């Protein structure tokens, strides 16, 4: 965003850079958190990645209270 990047439907949510990140078969939480943190910093924000999880969890609380999502799905998605 800070560099004028336009997001589209085909934009990657997380793009890992470099072959050293592909050592494991699956992406590890630490690696995903690091990449999210770097993207947040490049956008000139100082949030921690956990802020996004807390926001999502709070939004799901509201949805559950309104009967829009079951507790089981809320827990699964969180």
N, CA and C atoms as a LAMMPS dump frame, in Angstrom:
ITEM: TIMESTEP
0
ITEM: NUMBER OF ATOMS
234
ITEM: BOX BOUNDS ff ff ff
-5.0000000000000000e+02 5.0000000000000000e+02
-5.0000000000000000e+02 5.0000000000000000e+02
-5.0000000000000000e+02 5.0000000000000000e+02
ITEM: ATOMS id mol type element x y z
1 1 1 N 0.818 -1.19 0
2 1 2 C 0 0 0
3 1 3 C 0.862 1.253 0
4 2 1 N 1.912 1.252 0.817
5 2 2 C 2.778 2.427 0.919
6 2 3 C 3.452 2.742 -0.409
7 3 1 N 3.686 1.712 -1.235
8 3 2 C 4.328 1.905 -2.537
9 3 3 C 3.318 2.014 -3.669
10 4 1 N 2.015 2.126 -3.331
11 4 2 C 0.992 2.264 -4.352
12 4 3 C 0.517 0.947 -4.942
13 5 1 N 0.819 -0.164 -4.275
14 5 2 C 0.398 -1.468 -4.779
15 5 3 C -1.118 -1.583 -4.728
16 6 1 N -1.722 -2.063 -5.795
17 6 2 C -3.156 -2.286 -5.865
18 6 3 C -3.437 -3.776 -5.647
19 7 1 N -4.307 -4.085 -4.71
20 7 2 C -4.649 -5.473 -4.439
21 7 3 C -5.811 -5.913 -5.33
22 8 1 N -5.7 -7.119 -5.855
23 8 2 C -6.751 -7.689 -6.697
24 8 3 C -7.111 -9.065 -6.158
25 9 1 N -8.08 -9.707 -6.792
26 9 2 C -8.481 -11.05 -6.39
27 9 3 C -7.346 -12.054 -6.526
28 10 1 N -6.389 -11.78 -7.412
29 10 2 C -5.292 -12.722 -7.627
30 10 3 C -4.048 -12.381 -6.802
31 11 1 N -4.114 -11.334 -5.972
32 11 2 C -2.974 -10.979 -5.122
33 11 3 C -2.773 -12.044 -4.05
34 12 1 N -1.525 -12.456 -3.813
35 12 2 C -1.29 -13.467 -2.779
36 12 3 C -1.536 -12.894 -1.392
37 13 1 N -2.097 -13.708 -0.531
38 13 2 C -2.305 -13.287 0.849
39 13 3 C -0.966 -13.247 1.57
40 14 1 N -0.174 -14.304 1.372
41 14 2 C 1.163 -14.377 1.941
42 14 3 C 2.09 -14.897 0.85
43 15 1 N 3.145 -14.158 0.577
44 15 2 C 4.121 -14.572 -0.426
45 15 3 C 5.466 -14.726 0.261
46 16 1 N 5.956 -15.95 0.327
47 16 2 C 7.246 -16.199 0.961
48 16 3 C 8.366 -15.909 -0.023
49 17 1 N 9.387 -15.246 0.469
50 17 2 C 10.502 -14.866 -0.388
51 17 3 C 11.712 -15.751 -0.108
52 18 1 N 12.304 -16.277 -1.153
53 18 2 C 13.552 -17.014 -1.023
54 18 3 C 13.381 -18.489 -0.737
55 19 1 N 14.28 -19.303 -1.264
56 19 2 C 14.195 -20.759 -1.094
57 19 3 C 14.424 -21.209 0.35
58 20 1 N 15.094 -20.395 1.183
59 20 2 C 15.337 -20.793 2.569
60 20 3 C 14.035 -20.903 3.359
61 21 1 N 12.977 -20.284 2.877
62 21 2 C 11.686 -20.341 3.554
63 21 3 C 10.887 -21.591 3.188
64 22 1 N 11.355 -22.327 2.208
65 22 2 C 10.607 -23.482 1.729
66 22 3 C 11.213 -24.8 2.186
67 23 1 N 11.932 -24.791 3.291
68 23 2 C 12.599 -25.982 3.805
69 23 3 C 11.57 -26.998 4.3
70 24 1 N 10.509 -26.518 4.927
71 24 2 C 9.505 -27.402 5.492
72 24 3 C 8.359 -27.622 4.515
73 25 1 N 7.673 -28.743 4.675
74 25 2 C 6.558 -29.077 3.797
75 25 3 C 5.398 -28.095 3.982
76 26 1 N 5.22 -27.65 5.22
77 26 2 C 4.131 -26.718 5.527
78 26 3 C 4.715 -25.418 6.072
79 27 1 N 3.958 -24.348 5.912
80 27 2 C 4.405 -23.069 6.467
81 27 3 C 4.24 -23.104 7.982
82 28 1 N 5.259 -22.706 8.695
83 28 2 C 5.21 -22.678 10.151
84 28 3 C 4.615 -21.362 10.635
85 29 1 N 4.006 -21.393 11.819
86 29 2 C 3.39 -20.205 12.395
87 29 3 C 4.389 -19.063 12.5
88 30 1 N 5.59 -19.356 12.952
89 30 2 C 6.614 -18.326 13.107
90 30 3 C 6.922 -17.65 11.773
91 31 1 N 7.011 -18.438 10.726
92 31 2 C 7.32 -17.904 9.403
93 31 3 C 6.175 -17.04 8.881
94 32 1 N 4.951 -17.505 9.054
95 32 2 C 3.789 -16.74 8.608
96 32 3 C 3.711 -15.419 9.383
97 33 1 N 3.907 -15.481 10.702
98 33 2 C 3.869 -14.27 11.528
99 33 3 C 4.929 -13.269 11.08
100 34 1 N 6.115 -13.764 10.785
101 34 2 C 7.196 -12.879 10.348
102 34 3 C 6.84 -12.183 9.041
103 35 1 N 6.282 -12.931 8.101
104 35 2 C 5.925 -12.349 6.812
105 35 3 C 4.79 -11.336 6.961
106 36 1 N 3.815 -11.632 7.816
107 36 2 C 2.727 -10.686 8.063
108 36 3 C 3.281 -9.424 8.715
109 37 1 N 4.169 -9.591 9.694
110 37 2 C 4.776 -8.437 10.372
111 37 3 C 5.53 -7.559 9.378
112 38 1 N 6.293 -8.188 8.459
113 38 2 C 7.032 -7.415 7.464
114 38 3 C 6.083 -6.629 6.564
115 39 1 N 4.975 -7.253 6.168
116 39 2 C 4.001 -6.565 5.306
117 39 3 C 3.36 -5.392 6.039
118 40 1 N 3.062 -5.572 7.317
119 40 2 C 2.477 -4.488 8.121
120 40 3 C 3.465 -3.334 8.225
121 41 1 N 4.736 -3.643 8.499
122 41 2 C 5.766 -2.6 8.636
123 41 3 C 5.972 -1.844 7.319
124 42 1 N 5.967 -2.593 6.203
125 42 2 C 6.125 -1.946 4.897
126 42 3 C 4.961 -1.017 4.582
127 43 1 N 3.821 -1.239 5.216
128 43 2 C 2.645 -0.387 5.014
129 43 3 C 2.628 0.794 5.979
130 44 1 N 3.735 0.973 6.684
131 44 2 C 3.908 2.086 7.629
132 44 3 C 2.997 2.007 8.85
133 45 1 N 2.663 0.798 9.271
134 45 2 C 1.932 0.593 10.511
135 45 3 C 2.863 -0.099 11.495
136 46 1 N 2.594 0.043 12.782
137 46 2 C 3.427 -0.575 13.806
138 46 3 C 2.689 -1.679 14.572
139 47 1 N 1.578 -2.162 14.025
140 47 2 C 0.816 -3.214 14.695
141 47 3 C 1.614 -4.499 14.758
142 48 1 N 1.271 -5.325 15.743
143 48 2 C 1.788 -6.689 15.786
144 48 3 C 0.781 -7.583 15.07
145 49 1 N 1.207 -8.703 14.477
146 49 2 C 0.273 -9.582 13.779
147 49 3 C -0.895 -10.033 14.665
148 50 1 N -0.663 -10.129 15.959
149 50 2 C -1.716 -10.584 16.858
150 50 3 C -2.928 -9.649 16.828
151 51 1 N -2.715 -8.371 16.502
152 51 2 C -3.815 -7.415 16.434
153 51 3 C -4.86 -7.876 15.416
154 52 1 N -4.416 -8.42 14.291
155 52 2 C -5.349 -8.899 13.274
156 52 3 C -6.158 -10.084 13.782
157 53 1 N -5.513 -10.979 14.521
158 53 2 C -6.212 -12.129 15.083
159 53 3 C -7.249 -11.68 16.114
160 54 1 N -6.874 -10.724 16.962
161 54 2 C -7.794 -10.215 17.977
162 54 3 C -8.998 -9.528 17.329
163 55 1 N -8.751 -8.764 16.266
164 55 2 C -9.838 -8.101 15.545
165 55 3 C -10.788 -9.133 14.947
166 56 1 N -10.228 -10.155 14.313
167 56 2 C -11.032 -11.212 13.696
168 56 3 C -11.847 -11.948 14.751
169 57 1 N -11.22 -12.263 15.867
170 57 2 C -11.902 -12.967 16.949
171 57 3 C -13.057 -12.139 17.513
172 58 1 N -12.838 -10.837 17.684
173 58 2 C -13.9 -9.953 18.18
174 58 3 C -15.066 -9.883 17.202
175 59 1 N -14.756 -9.81 15.915
176 59 2 C -15.807 -9.774 14.902
177 59 3 C -16.616 -11.07 14.919
178 60 1 N -15.936 -12.2 15.121
179 60 2 C -16.652 -13.473 15.196
180 60 3 C -17.507 -13.564 16.45
181 61 1 N -17.076 -12.941 17.552
182 61 2 C -17.904 -12.873 18.765
183 61 3 C -19.232 -12.196 18.456
184 62 1 N -19.159 -11.088 17.744
185 62 2 C -20.373 -10.352 17.372
186 62 3 C -21.264 -11.221 16.489
187 63 1 N -20.657 -11.906 15.527
188 63 2 C -21.416 -12.783 14.632
189 63 3 C -22.086 -13.913 15.402
190 64 1 N -21.353 -14.49 16.344
191 64 2 C -21.926 -15.577 17.141
192 64 3 C -23.1 -15.065 17.969
193 65 1 N -22.955 -13.89 18.571
194 65 2 C -24.036 -13.32 19.374
195 65 3 C -25.271 -13.009 18.543
196 66 1 N -25.092 -12.69 17.273
197 66 2 C -26.216 -12.402 16.377
198 66 3 C -26.774 -13.663 15.726
199 67 1 N -26.154 -14.817 16.031
200 67 2 C -26.612 -16.075 15.452
201 67 3 C -26.181 -16.282 14.016
202 68 1 N -25.183 -15.561 13.566
203 68 2 C -24.72 -15.671 12.186
204 68 3 C -23.705 -16.795 11.988
205 69 1 N -23.076 -17.224 13.07
206 69 2 C -22.087 -18.291 12.997
207 69 3 C -22.177 -19.1 14.295
208 70 1 N -21.992 -20.402 14.187
209 70 2 C -22.049 -21.244 15.386
210 70 3 C -20.744 -21.134 16.179
211 71 1 N -20.813 -21.509 17.427
212 71 2 C -19.617 -21.459 18.284
213 71 3 C -18.52 -22.374 17.739
214 72 1 N -18.911 -23.54 17.244
215 72 2 C -17.909 -24.475 16.712
216 72 3 C -17.151 -23.876 15.533
217 73 1 N -17.845 -23.224 14.598
218 73 2 C -17.171 -22.593 13.459
219 73 3 C -16.304 -21.439 13.901
220 74 1 N -16.797 -20.67 14.878
221 74 2 C -16.022 -19.558 15.398
222 74 3 C -14.697 -20.036 15.96
223 75 1 N -14.749 -21.107 16.763
224 75 2 C -13.522 -21.671 17.333
225 75 3 C -12.592 -22.211 16.255
226 76 1 N -13.155 -22.876 15.275
227 76 2 C -12.358 -23.454 14.189
228 76 3 C -11.642 -22.355 13.407
229 77 1 N -12.376 -21.311 13.025
230 77 2 C -11.785 -20.236 12.237
231 77 3 C -10.752 -19.446 13.031
232 78 1 N -10.998 -19.303 14.322
233 78 2 C -10.047 -18.557 15.146
234 78 3 C -8.784 -19.374 15.336
